């Protein structure tokens, strides 16, 4: 009976564990797309420097988000997607340093350090435990 309880407990733990899946897509490695949105964002946040990129959490989030950029914490707060806009939070990161994102102090996502300097805008979507990361040089609209 004791062995049966242990087996049932192990099965329950195994089944209830969920895996986090991350998929990455990369846009064309080109100059920043010349549109009004891109220009306004770059100027407003003083991100003309080639070592700066925008990290934006898009839809599906209701998590405590921590973004570490090298030795600094860039973002450390609760983030919930605004349904009318489809955006959660955004921050400026140095793309020549390691970027690690922690959600609810459980799941950690590391951005691809090799590709970061090639892109000005990084977008992260969440659907359940699946994360889609898009690296691009084109600013997206959220309205």
JOJO-V70392 format. One record per residue. N is the residue number from 1. OMEGA is omega as a letter, one per 40 degrees, with the letter a starting at -180 (none if undefined). Layout:
n & omega
N & OMEGA
N & OMEGA
This chain:
n & omega
1 & a
2 & i
3 & i
4 & i
5 & i
6 & i
7 & i
8 & i
9 & i
10 & i
11 & i
12 & i
13 & a
14 & a
15 & a
16 & i
17 & i
18 & i
19 & i
20 & i
21 & a
22 & i
23 & a
24 & i
25 & a
26 & i
27 & i
28 & i
29 & a
30 & i
31 & i
32 & a
33 & a
34 & i
35 & a
36 & a
37 & a
38 & a
39 & a
40 & i
41 & a
42 & i
43 & a
44 & a
45 & i
46 & a
47 & i
48 & i
49 & a
50 & i
51 & i
52 & i
53 & i
54 & i
55 & a
56 & i
57 & a
58 & a
59 & i
60 & a
61 & i
62 & a
63 & i
64 & a
65 & i
66 & i
67 & i
68 & a
69 & a
70 & i
71 & a
72 & i
73 & a
74 & a
75 & a
76 & a
77 & i
78 & i
79 & i
80 & a
81 & i
82 & a
83 & a
84 & a
85 & a
86 & i
87 & a
88 & a
89 & i
90 & i
91 & i
92 & a
93 & i
94 & a
95 & i
96 & i
97 & i
98 & i
99 & i
100 & a
101 & i
102 & a
103 & i
104 & a
105 & a
106 & a
107 & i
108 & i
109 & i
110 & i
111 & a
112 & a
113 & i
114 & a
115 & a
116 & a
117 & a
118 & a
119 & a
120 & a
121 & i
122 & a
123 & i
124 & i
125 & i
126 & i
127 & a
128 & i
129 & i
130 & a
131 & i
132 & i
133 & i
134 & i
135 & a
136 & i
137 & a
138 & i
139 & i
140 & i
141 & a
142 & i
143 & none
